[in-house]
Structure formats: structure tokens, C-alpha cells
Amino acid sequence: MSAELHHLPEPKPRLHCASCGVTVEARCGCGVGYISAAEAAARAVNAMPEKSSRAIAEEIGVSASTIDRARKATASNEAVAKRTGRDGKKRRSPVKRAPRKHSQETRQRAASLVLDEGRTHDEAAAATGVSDIIVRTEIAREEGRREGRQAMLDYRHAELHREYQRVLMSRRGGIPIMQPADYRLILSALHPDSRAALSDERLAEAFATFRKYRLLLVNEATEPTPTPERAP
């Protein structure tokens, strides 16, 4: 009678989360304590700052983004002349620069070069030191501002033109609002040099003359024209 022996796998240690209580099985059974991926990444970055993020990530089995976060959180994020990639080649490490801020005058100058001087977008960007997207954005803003100002100027010009036409029509063949004699009488009553020489009767006449033009000089909405009443 023969017997077949089966070797049972050695039990793997269980990992217990002290925060939420979740228990999982460790992937290895070496019995050494476990650390988080973030801590492993921080240790690897401190130990191998000359290697690229992808090379370290492939070596310790985490993502490259985890290595990048570890670089930013540790002193090893300092600039290194060259870093060794996964292929073993050394390359200059990328240097991230903060975006340059440009004054509003510089932005408007870039837009003016294109709108007023006929420069191309590339020429305006090179002359002012801003990017092409800033040039295009400021051009759109400046065009909007100019259109708004032009619309206001056009409206004011139209108002002045309409007023000019009303005065011109009244003086050329239309019915004048005020007779020249009435105008001179009212002016004499208002002028400081001639007002003192007018008698009370002349002042009263000037006042009555001015009142009769009230409906002609004041807007209809303010002073409605009374409807004539029929005689009984």
C-alpha cells in the first residue's frame, strides 16, 4: 500500500490596519514588517536621488507618480545635474519653473503690436516676452474694449446729430420756438446789466412772456399738453 504526501503551503502573515480594522494577507511570508508605498518611495528617493522617477518606480514596484510625490515631499527634490533612466542612460533632469507674471501694460503692448502696427503673433510675443496664448487672449480682450468704446462714441455722435437736425429744421423753414422780440425781452430781464434798469411792468411782461413758452420748452412727459375744452 503506497501513500501520497502533500506539502501544505506555509501560512502567510496577516496584516491588520490599525485605523479601519481591515485585515489582508501579506504577499510574502518573510516575516519582515511592512511599510506603505509612500514610505518606500521616500526611502528609495533618498537613497537614489540620481535615478529617474520611472527607474526607481520599476525597481521598487510602485507607480512613477508615487515617486514624484515623494520627491516633492523630501529634500531629495533638489536639482540634480543628471539622472539615470531605466535604460541606464543619464539625462539632464527637468527643471520646473514658476509661470512668469506679466504686467497689464506688457499684455496690452503685445495686443497693440498686432492690432495697431500689423505685427504677427510670433513677433508680438518675441518683442514683449509673453507667450502666444497670452497674445491671443489680450487681443480678444482689447478688441472687446475697443468695440465697447466705439459703440459709446457712435451713440453720442448719433444723439448730437439728431439734436443738430432738430435745431436746423426749426431754424430753416420750421416754426420757430420763440420770436426774436420775446427772446430779447427775456434776455434783458435776466442780464445783470439791464435788469436793474427795467421797470416792474417790464419785468412782469418778461415773466409772462417766458411762461407762455413753458409747453414748448418742457418735455411732454413732464408738462402734458392740456386738452382744449369746448365752449358751452
URURBEL-V749238 format. One record per run of one state. SS is the DSSP state (~ for helix, > for strand, _ for the rest). FROM is the first residue (numbers start at 1). LEN is the number of residues. If there is no record, write none. Layout:
((SS,FROM,LEN) (SS,FROM,LEN))
//
This chain:
((_,1,13) (>,14,3) (_,17,6) (>,23,3) (_,26,11) (~,37,11) (_,48,3) (>,51,1) (_,52,1) (~,53,8) (_,61,3) (~,64,10) (_,74,1) (~,75,3) (_,78,4) (>,82,3) (_,85,5) (>,90,3) (_,93,11) (~,104,12) (_,116,5) (~,121,8) (_,129,3) (~,132,40) (_,172,8) (~,180,11) (_,191,1) (~,192,4) (_,196,4) (~,200,13) (_,213,1) (~,214,4) (_,218,15))
//
